[in-house]
Amino acid sequence: MATKNTKDYRRLRIRHRIRKIVKGTTERPRLSVFRSNTHIYVQLIDDITGKTLLTASSKDEGIVEVKSDKKEKAKLVGQKIAQKAVEAGITAVVFDRGGYLYHGRVKSLADSAREAGLKF
């Protein structure tokens, strides 16, 4: 666990505060974002059953080969998760930014998922 005066601890506290409110269901799953230094990962989670419905990441085939910056790859991940969700019959989700600020890669992922057909 992170110590009290670090960025990780701050993000953990924000994440717990968000998770008290944001819950995913089968009809409207939670779109959870994890951002590492080099990659970005997204999951659609049904919190009632505790199951992950769909995943996408910047390590997926077709995205990892693209030579661009991290923000552009986040856009591609957002488009991919939205495409998978629409194919699975999911159109509405609850967005969980995972304690990260809503700018940069997180914002570009969310905007591209919205443009591709998901409703937050």
Secondary structure, 3 states (H helix, E strand, C coil): CCCCCCHHHHHHHHHHHHHCCCCCCCCCCEEEEEECCCCEEEEEEECCCCEEEEEEECCCCCCCCCCCCHHHHHHHHHHHHHHHHHHCCCCECEEECCCCCCCCHHHHHHHHHHHCCCEC
